[in-house]
Amino acid sequence: MLLLRFPLLEQTGLVEHCFTGRTGGVSKGVFSSLNLSFSRGDEREAVTENFRRLAKALRTDMSKFVFTDQTHTTHVRVVTEADTGKGLTKELDYHDVDGLITDVPGLVLSTFYADCVPLYFVDPVHRAIGLSHSGWKGTVGRMGAVTVEAMQREYGTAPEDLYCAIGPSICMDCYEVSEDVADAFRQEFAGKEKDILFDKGNGKYQLDLWKANEIVLTEAGVRPGRLAVTDICTCCNPDLLFSHRASGGRRGNVGAFLYLREDRKLRN
């Protein structure tokens, strides 16, 4: 089973986290093999077994996972003990949620991907975490900043105390967008368009979601030295990661997961 991790987050000693690859599961065909989506046509029993294996690898239990209900919003949900298991062992009773935050140890925040950007947040001072899904709509809506603001409001998080990571997703070379998407980014990132957009001259553009999210987070107050940015593209690695673009939409989902340990203190 391929589990990708950020040394920057691991060094806090506070959390377990990963970004999953597509190997090590039991799903077949286009879902092969560690598909984590129940909604794309895979057998439910196979996806459930994939989560059982993932839970073991993360040293947790399936009842601890808490899912998003991703619809490309910038809505962030505060997760409590009452949400334990929702999406996996219990039914979801909320909708349109692309980000999760919590200060409850053991609850596994869970978001899902096949090219969009995962954003990880760890506050070692208030022992709180966040995990958010940020596609192009979430990025132009500054989902990273919205998540930081939610943690400030709920837990007293200071942005400069955060350790953050921008996880595997589609890279600039693979991500061609249309004029309307480019216009939205030009307006939101005025003055920094050249850092995130390459004009191909035919009404199409290459968009750098990694850089755009880095700008969002640093402008929200995250220290550059406490921000890890991936160099792994989902679309460039279709054998290892699910990619919507690379597969033409015939695919499963990988996932990002983050939880507070119950038995560790911050390492100096």
Secondary structure, DSSP 8 states (H G I E B T S, - for coil): --EE--HHHHTTSSEEEEEE-S-SS---GGGTTT---SSSS--HHHHHHHHHHHHHHTTS-GGGEEE-B-SS---EEE--GGGTTBTTTB-----SB-EEEE--TT-EEEEEESSSEEEEEEETTTTEEEEEEE-HHHHHTTHHHHHHHHHHHHH---GGG-EEEE-SB--TTT-EEEHHHHHHHHHHTTT-HHHHEEE-SSSEEEE-HHHHHHHHHHHTT--GGGEEE---BTTT-TTTS--HHHHTT----EEEEEEE-SS-----
